[in-house]
């Protein structure tokens, strides 16, 4: 849980920093340095979107696997396993 809170805090920090940069006017310089800076900013924005998508995907997969593990644990409890074996024996006529 602490990892998730830390991750959320980092995302908020990145967004605040991004908003501050967007709100401030960068010095207008012409030339290759300015073009490189804009290209890097665009690349960073793109990478941030990719990372956010990856985080969402990892969270969904983690949630899905946790649910699946919980279901499997419930099915392998002694009482549940005994009921399943009895039901199978009745169906097979044993």
Contact map, one row per residue, 1 for C-alpha under 8 A:
1111100000000000000000000000000000000000000000000000000000000000000000000000000000000000000000
1111110000000000000000000000000000000000000000000000000000000000000000000000000000000000000000
1111111000000000000000000000000000000000000000000000000000000000000000000000000000000000000000
1111111100000000000000000000000000000000000000000000000000000000000000000000000000000000000000
1111111110000000000000000000000000000000000000000000000000000000000000000000000000000000000000
0111111111000000000000000000000000000000000000000000000000000000000000000000000000000000000000
0011111111100000000000000000000000000000000000000000000000000000000000000000000000000000000000
0001111111110000000000000000000000000000000000000000000000000000000000000000000000000000000000
0000111111111000000000000000000000000000000000000000000000000000000000000000000000000000000000
0000011111111100000000000000000000000000000000000000000000000000000000000000000000000000000000
0000001111111110000000000000000000000000000000000000000000000000000000000000000000000000000000
0000000111111111000000000000000000000000000000000000000000000000000000000000000000000000000000
0000000011111111100000000000000000000000000000000000000000000000000000000000000000000000000000
0000000001111111110000000000000000000000000000000000000000000000000000000000000000000000000000
0000000000111111111000000000000000000000000000000000000000000000000000000000000000000000000000
0000000000011111111100000000000000000000000000000000000000000000000000000000000000000000000000
0000000000001111111110000000000000000000000000000000000000000000000000000000000000000000000000
0000000000000111111111000000000000000000000000000000000000000000000000000000000000000000000000
0000000000000011111111100000000000000000000000000000000000000000000000000000000000000000000000
0000000000000001111111110000000000000000000000000000000000000000000000000000000000000000000000
0000000000000000111111111000000000000000000000000000000000000000000000000000000000000000000000
0000000000000000011111111000000000000000000000000000000000000000000000000000000000000000000000
0000000000000000001111111000000000000000000000000000000000000000000000000000000000000000000000
0000000000000000000111111100000000000000000000000000000000000000000000000000000000000000000000
0000000000000000000011111110000000000000000000000000000000000000000000000000000000000000000000
0000000000000000000000011111000000000000000000000000000000000000000000000000000000000000000000
0000000000000000000000001111100000000000000000000000000000000000000000000000000000000000000000
0000000000000000000000000111110001000000000000000000000000000000000000000000000000000000000000
0000000000000000000000000011111011000000000000000000000000000000000000000000000000000000000000
0000000000000000000000000001111111100000000000000000000000000000000000000000000000000000000000
0000000000000000000000000000111111100000000000000000000000000000000000000000000000000000000000
0000000000000000000000000000011111110000000000000000000000000000000000000000000000000000000000
0000000000000000000000000000111111111000000000000000000000000000000000000000000000000000000000
0000000000000000000000000001111111111100000000000000000000000000000000000000000000000000000000
0000000000000000000000000000011111111110000000000000000000000000000000000000000000000000000000
0000000000000000000000000000000111111111000000000000000000000000000000000000000000000000000000
0000000000000000000000000000000011111111100000000000000000000000000000000000000000000000000000
0000000000000000000000000000000001111111110000000000000000000000000000000000000000000000000000
0000000000000000000000000000000000111111111000000000000000000000000000000000000000000000000000
0000000000000000000000000000000000011111111100000000000000000000000000000000000000000000000000
0000000000000000000000000000000000001111111110000000000000000000000000000000000000000000000000
0000000000000000000000000000000000000111111111000000000000000000000000000000000000000000000000
0000000000000000000000000000000000000011111111100000000000000000000000000000000000000000000000
0000000000000000000000000000000000000001111111110000000000000000000000000000000000000000000000
0000000000000000000000000000000000000000111111111000000000000000000000000000000000000000000000
0000000000000000000000000000000000000000011111111100000000000000000000000000000000000000000000
0000000000000000000000000000000000000000001111111110000000000000000000000000000000000000000000
0000000000000000000000000000000000000000000111111111000000000000000000000000000000000000000000
0000000000000000000000000000000000000000000011111111100000000000000000000000000000000000000000
0000000000000000000000000000000000000000000001111111110000000000000000000000000000000000000000
0000000000000000000000000000000000000000000000111111111000000000000000000000000000000000000000
0000000000000000000000000000000000000000000000011111111100000000000000000000000000000000000000
0000000000000000000000000000000000000000000000001111111110000000000000000000000000000000000000
0000000000000000000000000000000000000000000000000111111111000000000000000000000000000000000000
0000000000000000000000000000000000000000000000000011111111100000000000000000000000000000000000
0000000000000000000000000000000000000000000000000001111111110000000000000000000000000000000000
0000000000000000000000000000000000000000000000000000111111111000000000000000000000000000000000
0000000000000000000000000000000000000000000000000000011111111100000000000000000000000000000000
0000000000000000000000000000000000000000000000000000001111111110000000000000000000000000000000
0000000000000000000000000000000000000000000000000000000111111111000000000000000000000000000000
0000000000000000000000000000000000000000000000000000000011111111100000000000000000000000000000
0000000000000000000000000000000000000000000000000000000001111111110000000000000000000000000000
0000000000000000000000000000000000000000000000000000000000111111111000000000000000000000000000
0000000000000000000000000000000000000000000000000000000000011111111100000000000000000000000000
0000000000000000000000000000000000000000000000000000000000001111111110000000000000000000000000
0000000000000000000000000000000000000000000000000000000000000111111111000000000000000000000000
0000000000000000000000000000000000000000000000000000000000000011111111100000000000000000000000
0000000000000000000000000000000000000000000000000000000000000001111111110000000000000000000000
0000000000000000000000000000000000000000000000000000000000000000111111111000000000000000000000
0000000000000000000000000000000000000000000000000000000000000000011111111100000000000000000000
0000000000000000000000000000000000000000000000000000000000000000001111111110000000000000000000
0000000000000000000000000000000000000000000000000000000000000000000111111111000000000000000000
0000000000000000000000000000000000000000000000000000000000000000000011111111100000000000000000
0000000000000000000000000000000000000000000000000000000000000000000001111111100100000000000000
0000000000000000000000000000000000000000000000000000000000000000000000111111100110000000000000
0000000000000000000000000000000000000000000000000000000000000000000000011111110110000000000000
0000000000000000000000000000000000000000000000000000000000000000000000001111111110000000000000
0000000000000000000000000000000000000000000000000000000000000000000000000001111111000000000000
0000000000000000000000000000000000000000000000000000000000000000000000000000111111100000000000
0000000000000000000000000000000000000000000000000000000000000000000000000111111111110000000000
0000000000000000000000000000000000000000000000000000000000000000000000000011111111111000000000
0000000000000000000000000000000000000000000000000000000000000000000000000000011111111100000000
0000000000000000000000000000000000000000000000000000000000000000000000000000001111111110000000
0000000000000000000000000000000000000000000000000000000000000000000000000000000111111111000000
0000000000000000000000000000000000000000000000000000000000000000000000000000000011111111100000
0000000000000000000000000000000000000000000000000000000000000000000000000000000001111111110000
0000000000000000000000000000000000000000000000000000000000000000000000000000000000111111111000
0000000000000000000000000000000000000000000000000000000000000000000000000000000000011111111100
0000000000000000000000000000000000000000000000000000000000000000000000000000000000001111111111
0000000000000000000000000000000000000000000000000000000000000000000000000000000000000111111111
0000000000000000000000000000000000000000000000000000000000000000000000000000000000000011111111
0000000000000000000000000000000000000000000000000000000000000000000000000000000000000001111111
0000000000000000000000000000000000000000000000000000000000000000000000000000000000000000111111
0000000000000000000000000000000000000000000000000000000000000000000000000000000000000000111111
